[in-house]
Amino acid sequence: MKKGNKYGVHRVIEPLGVLPQPANKIDNNMDEIYDNEILIDVKTLNVDSASFTQIEEQAGGDEKKIAEIMLDIVAKQGKHRNPVTGSGGMLLGVVEKIGPALEGKTDLKVGDKIATLVSLSLTPLRIDKIKEIRKDVDQVDIDGKAILFESGIYAKIPTDMPEKLALSALDVAGAPAQTAKLVKPGDIVFIIGAGGKSGMLCCYEAKKRAGVTGMVIGLTHSEKSTKRLQDLGFCDYVFSANATNPVPVLEKIEEITKGKLADITINNVNIPDTEMTSILCTKNDGLVYFFSMATSFTKAALGAEGVGSDVTMIVGNGYTKGHAEITLEILRESDKLRKVFTELYA
């Protein structure tokens, strides 16, 4: 059996020497695995929201064309990295084989159901058949195989909730976990895209951390998501607006906060051009967390400079220590949120 690199460099075809994520093409041959790889029998792909939205728009909403686009991406790259957004998603599957070099280094065994917590944009993937596309939840059921590298992180699917429910939450686990780290008692927290999957989790965690002396403000994009978030009761204020139009949103935030603006802004949207709304609505020594993969960090950096804003900006790292446990625990703590997630995603 061939020896592999911890970070999967041995799978890179082009250009040589780079890591799998930025690579243009990687080896997705599953006939033989390397000694430090885990072979997964894939059941479901949970496509990144920004990526799925772009693919759906490109396909005009047609499921057959969505499938063709996804198959073409994997055929060309050996992985599912959207060439427009650069993002991927994650997967649900069953452990089929474990390389001998991982003996004693993993708690996994053959037959375990897992969700990978690394992006599909770096995961060797083979799609044999697309079985079902669920456009409302960005999930695609397939027959296929994938490789988890030695450095790859994962979560075992818990037994106290449905697989699809756990998968939908784990897909965005970095956002609520980072919220838990960043928000302090008394903070004013502004969450953009608050009515979506990651947004609702962040609202719950922000309210929990900011406490009674803090304030959580949620920006939604539709009447349905506004009402849903209001009914959940995690936010002190909820309003609907176009996050790509920064000035009207800023005026609303100034009104709600009496001119203080947000201590922390968390951006969860799946569309571009919301960078300046995040920056303008955050006070000068505040912090902006861009979880959205639709973010242009050039626009954010130059835009902040252009308006003289001294905010600290954090890249939306999808991983932070304990993020899977934190996110699944939210669904255990909040019956209301679990009910909504079950209705929407499971």
C-alpha positions as CSV (number, residue, x, y, z in Angstrom):
1,M,0.0,0.0,0.0
2,K,1.3,3.4,-1.0
3,K,2.3,5.9,1.7
4,G,0.4,9.2,1.8
5,N,1.1,12.7,3.0
6,K,-0.8,13.9,6.1
7,Y,-2.4,16.8,4.2
8,G,-3.2,14.9,1.0
9,V,-0.6,16.4,-1.2
10,H,0.0,12.9,-2.8
11,R,-3.5,13.3,-4.4
12,V,-2.7,16.5,-6.2
13,I,-2.3,16.2,-10.0
14,E,-2.1,19.9,-11.1
15,P,-0.3,22.1,-10.2
16,L,2.1,19.9,-8.3
17,G,3.3,21.0,-4.9
18,V,0.1,22.8,-3.8
19,L,-2.4,21.6,-1.2
20,P,-5.6,19.8,-2.4
21,Q,-7.9,22.8,-1.8
22,P,-6.2,25.3,-4.2
23,A,-5.3,22.5,-6.7
24,N,-7.0,22.6,-10.1
25,K,-7.2,18.8,-10.2
26,I,-6.8,16.0,-7.7
27,D,-6.8,12.2,-8.0
28,N,-10.2,10.7,-7.2
29,N,-9.3,7.1,-8.0
30,M,-10.8,5.0,-5.2
31,D,-9.7,1.6,-6.4
32,E,-6.7,1.8,-4.1
33,I,-6.3,4.0,-1.0
34,Y,-3.1,5.3,0.5
35,D,-2.0,4.0,3.9
36,N,-3.2,7.1,5.8
37,E,-6.6,7.6,4.1
38,I,-10.2,6.8,5.1
39,L,-12.5,5.6,2.3
40,I,-16.1,6.8,2.7
41,D,-19.2,5.4,1.0
42,V,-21.0,8.7,0.4
43,K,-24.7,9.1,0.9
44,T,-25.4,12.8,0.9
45,L,-23.5,16.0,-0.2
46,N,-24.4,19.1,1.8
47,V,-23.4,21.7,-0.7
48,D,-22.2,25.1,0.6
49,S,-25.0,27.6,0.4
50,A,-23.2,30.2,-1.7
51,S,-22.1,27.4,-4.1
52,F,-25.5,25.8,-4.4
53,T,-27.2,29.1,-4.9
54,Q,-24.8,29.9,-7.8
55,I,-25.2,26.5,-9.4
56,E,-29.0,26.7,-9.1
57,E,-29.0,30.2,-10.7
58,Q,-26.7,28.9,-13.5
59,A,-29.0,26.0,-14.1
60,G,-32.1,28.2,-14.1
61,G,-33.5,26.0,-11.3
62,D,-33.6,22.9,-13.5
63,E,-32.6,19.8,-11.5
64,K,-31.2,18.0,-14.5
65,K,-28.9,20.9,-15.3
66,I,-27.9,21.2,-11.6
67,A,-26.8,17.5,-11.7
68,E,-24.9,18.1,-15.0
69,I,-23.0,21.0,-13.5
70,M,-22.1,19.1,-10.4
71,L,-20.9,16.0,-12.4
72,D,-18.9,18.3,-14.6
73,I,-17.2,20.0,-11.7
74,V,-16.1,16.6,-10.2
75,A,-15.1,15.2,-13.6
76,K,-12.8,18.1,-14.2
77,Q,-11.3,18.6,-10.7
78,G,-11.7,15.2,-8.9
79,K,-13.5,17.2,-6.2
80,H,-16.5,19.5,-5.8
81,R,-15.1,23.0,-5.8
82,N,-17.4,25.5,-7.4
83,P,-15.3,27.3,-10.0
84,V,-17.3,30.6,-9.4
85,T,-17.5,30.7,-5.6
86,G,-14.4,28.5,-4.8
87,S,-16.4,26.8,-2.1
88,G,-17.6,23.2,-1.6
89,G,-19.6,21.9,1.3
90,M,-19.4,18.7,3.2
91,L,-20.7,15.1,3.1
92,L,-22.5,12.4,5.0
93,G,-21.3,8.8,4.6
94,V,-20.3,5.5,6.0
95,V,-16.7,4.5,6.7
96,E,-15.8,1.7,4.3
97,K,-12.0,1.3,4.8
98,I,-9.3,2.7,7.1
99,G,-5.6,2.8,6.0
100,P,-3.3,0.8,8.3
101,A,-1.2,3.9,9.2
102,L,-4.2,5.3,11.0
103,E,-4.3,2.4,13.5
104,G,-4.5,3.9,17.0
105,K,-4.8,7.4,15.6
106,T,-8.5,7.4,15.0
107,D,-11.6,6.4,17.0
108,L,-13.4,5.4,13.7
109,K,-14.2,1.9,12.7
110,V,-15.6,0.5,9.5
111,G,-19.4,1.0,9.4
112,D,-19.4,4.3,11.4
113,K,-21.7,7.0,10.0
114,I,-19.8,10.3,9.8
115,A,-20.1,13.8,8.5
116,T,-16.8,15.2,7.2
117,L,-16.0,18.6,8.6
118,V,-13.6,19.6,5.9
119,S,-14.7,21.2,2.6
120,L,-15.7,19.3,-0.5
121,S,-13.4,21.8,-2.3
122,L,-10.4,19.7,-1.1
123,T,-12.0,16.2,-0.7
124,P,-11.3,13.6,-3.4
125,L,-14.8,12.7,-4.6
126,R,-16.3,10.3,-7.1
127,I,-20.0,10.6,-8.0
128,D,-21.4,7.4,-9.6
129,K,-25.1,8.5,-9.5
130,I,-27.1,11.5,-8.4
131,K,-30.2,10.1,-6.8
132,E,-32.1,13.2,-5.5
133,I,-31.6,16.9,-5.4
134,R,-33.2,18.8,-2.5
135,K,-33.0,22.4,-3.6
136,D,-34.7,23.8,-0.5
137,V,-31.9,22.5,1.8
138,D,-28.8,22.4,-0.6
139,Q,-28.5,18.7,-0.2
140,V,-27.9,16.1,-2.9
141,D,-28.2,12.3,-2.3
142,I,-25.7,10.3,-4.4
143,D,-24.0,7.0,-4.8
144,G,-20.3,7.7,-4.6
145,K,-17.0,7.5,-2.8
146,A,-14.8,10.0,-1.0
147,I,-11.4,10.2,0.7
148,L,-10.8,11.7,4.1
149,F,-7.1,12.6,4.6
150,E,-5.2,12.0,7.8
151,S,-5.5,15.7,8.8
152,G,-9.2,15.7,8.0
153,I,-11.7,16.3,10.8
154,Y,-15.1,14.6,11.1
155,A,-18.0,14.1,13.5
156,K,-19.8,10.8,14.2
157,I,-23.5,11.1,13.5
158,P,-25.2,11.2,16.9
159,T,-27.9,8.7,17.7
160,D,-30.3,11.1,19.3
161,M,-31.2,13.0,16.1
162,P,-31.9,12.2,12.4
163,E,-28.9,12.1,10.1
164,K,-30.1,14.9,7.8
165,L,-30.8,17.1,10.8
166,A,-27.3,16.6,12.2
167,L,-25.8,17.1,8.7
168,S,-27.6,20.4,8.2
169,A,-26.3,21.8,11.5
170,L,-22.7,20.4,11.2
171,D,-22.4,22.0,7.7
172,V,-22.3,25.4,9.4
173,A,-20.8,24.4,12.7
174,G,-18.0,27.0,12.5
175,A,-20.4,30.0,12.7
176,P,-22.2,29.4,16.1
177,A,-19.0,28.0,17.6
178,Q,-17.1,31.2,16.6
179,T,-20.0,33.2,17.9
180,A,-19.6,31.5,21.3
181,K,-15.9,32.5,21.3
182,L,-16.4,36.1,20.2
183,V,-19.5,37.4,21.9
184,K,-19.2,38.8,25.5
185,P,-21.8,39.8,28.0
186,G,-23.3,43.2,27.2
187,D,-22.3,43.1,23.5
188,I,-24.5,44.5,20.8
189,V,-24.5,41.8,18.1
190,F,-25.7,42.4,14.6
191,I,-26.3,39.2,12.5
192,I,-26.8,39.5,8.8
193,G,-28.6,36.6,7.2
194,A,-30.1,35.8,10.6
195,G,-33.0,33.9,9.2
196,G,-30.9,31.2,7.5
197,K,-29.4,28.0,8.8
198,S,-26.2,29.4,10.2
199,G,-27.9,32.7,11.1
200,M,-30.5,31.1,13.4
201,L,-27.8,29.1,15.2
202,C,-25.7,32.3,15.6
203,C,-28.7,34.2,17.0
204,Y,-29.3,31.6,19.7
205,E,-25.6,31.5,20.7
206,A,-25.3,35.3,20.6
207,K,-28.2,35.8,22.9
208,K,-26.9,33.2,25.2
209,R,-23.5,34.8,25.4
210,A,-24.5,38.5,25.3
211,G,-27.0,38.0,28.1
212,V,-29.7,40.3,29.4
213,T,-27.3,43.3,29.2
214,G,-26.5,42.7,25.6
215,M,-28.6,43.1,22.4
216,V,-29.0,40.8,19.4
217,I,-30.2,42.3,16.1
218,G,-31.2,40.1,13.2
219,L,-31.4,41.1,9.5
220,T,-33.5,38.9,7.3
221,H,-34.3,38.9,3.6
222,S,-37.9,37.8,3.4
223,E,-41.2,38.0,5.3
224,K,-41.2,34.3,6.0
225,S,-37.7,34.3,7.6
226,T,-38.5,37.4,9.5
227,K,-41.6,35.9,11.1
228,R,-39.7,32.6,11.8
229,L,-36.9,34.5,13.6
230,Q,-39.3,36.6,15.6
231,D,-41.2,33.5,16.7
232,L,-38.0,31.9,17.8
233,G,-37.4,34.8,20.2
234,F,-33.6,34.9,20.1
235,C,-33.3,38.4,18.8
236,D,-34.2,41.7,20.5
237,Y,-34.9,43.2,17.1
238,V,-35.6,41.6,13.8
239,F,-36.0,43.5,10.5
240,S,-36.0,42.7,6.8
241,A,-33.8,44.7,4.4
242,N,-31.5,44.3,1.4
243,A,-28.1,43.7,2.8
244,T,-26.4,44.9,-0.5
245,N,-27.7,48.4,0.2
246,P,-25.6,49.5,3.2
247,V,-26.9,53.1,3.9
248,P,-30.6,52.2,4.7
249,V,-29.4,49.3,6.8
250,L,-26.9,51.6,8.6
251,E,-29.7,54.1,9.3
252,K,-31.8,51.3,10.9
253,I,-29.0,50.1,13.0
254,E,-28.2,53.6,14.2
255,E,-31.9,54.0,15.2
256,I,-32.0,50.7,17.1
257,T,-28.7,51.1,18.9
258,K,-29.2,54.9,19.5
259,G,-26.0,55.6,17.5
260,K,-23.8,53.1,19.2
261,L,-23.6,50.6,16.3
262,A,-22.7,46.9,16.8
263,D,-19.8,45.6,18.8
264,I,-19.8,42.5,16.7
265,T,-21.3,41.9,13.3
266,I,-21.7,38.3,11.9
267,N,-22.3,38.0,8.2
268,N,-23.9,34.7,7.2
269,V,-25.4,35.6,3.8
270,N,-24.9,33.5,0.6
271,I,-24.8,36.4,-1.9
272,P,-22.0,38.9,-2.8
273,D,-21.8,42.7,-2.1
274,T,-22.7,42.7,1.6
275,E,-19.3,43.6,2.9
276,M,-19.9,47.4,3.3
277,T,-23.1,46.8,5.2
278,S,-21.2,44.7,7.7
279,I,-18.4,47.3,8.1
280,L,-20.6,50.4,8.3
281,C,-22.9,48.9,10.9
282,T,-20.0,48.0,13.2
283,K,-18.4,50.6,15.5
284,N,-14.8,51.7,14.9
285,D,-13.1,49.4,17.4
286,G,-15.6,46.6,16.8
287,L,-15.3,43.2,15.0
288,V,-16.8,41.8,11.8
289,Y,-16.9,38.0,11.4
290,F,-17.4,37.1,7.7
291,F,-18.7,33.5,7.8
292,S,-20.1,34.0,4.3
293,M,-18.2,32.3,1.5
294,A,-19.6,34.9,-0.9
295,T,-17.4,37.5,0.8
296,S,-14.8,39.4,-1.3
297,F,-12.0,40.1,1.1
298,T,-10.6,42.6,-1.4
299,K,-13.9,44.6,-1.2
300,A,-14.0,44.3,2.6
301,A,-10.4,45.5,3.1
302,L,-10.5,48.3,0.6
303,G,-14.0,49.2,1.5
304,A,-13.1,49.6,5.2
305,E,-10.2,51.7,4.2
306,G,-12.3,53.9,2.0
307,V,-14.8,54.8,4.7
308,G,-12.1,55.2,7.4
309,S,-13.4,52.2,9.5
310,D,-11.0,50.7,12.0
311,V,-12.9,47.4,12.5
312,T,-11.2,44.1,13.0
313,M,-12.2,41.6,10.3
314,I,-12.1,37.9,10.7
315,V,-12.1,35.4,7.9
316,G,-14.8,32.8,8.3
317,N,-12.8,29.8,9.3
318,G,-15.2,26.9,9.3
319,Y,-13.3,25.2,12.1
320,T,-12.8,26.1,15.7
321,K,-12.1,23.6,18.5
322,G,-15.3,21.9,19.7
323,H,-17.4,23.3,16.9
324,A,-19.3,20.1,16.2
325,E,-20.2,19.5,19.8
326,I,-21.2,23.2,20.4
327,T,-23.5,23.2,17.4
328,L,-25.2,19.8,18.1
329,E,-25.7,20.9,21.7
330,I,-27.7,23.9,20.5
331,L,-30.2,21.6,18.9
332,R,-30.4,19.7,22.2
333,E,-30.8,22.8,24.3
334,S,-33.4,24.6,22.2
335,D,-36.6,22.6,21.4
336,K,-37.9,25.5,19.3
337,L,-34.8,25.6,17.1
338,R,-34.7,21.8,16.8
339,K,-38.3,21.9,15.6
340,V,-37.6,24.5,13.0
341,F,-34.5,22.7,11.8
342,T,-36.4,19.4,11.6
343,E,-39.2,21.0,9.5
344,L,-36.8,22.8,7.2
345,Y,-33.8,20.4,6.8
346,A,-34.6,16.9,8.1
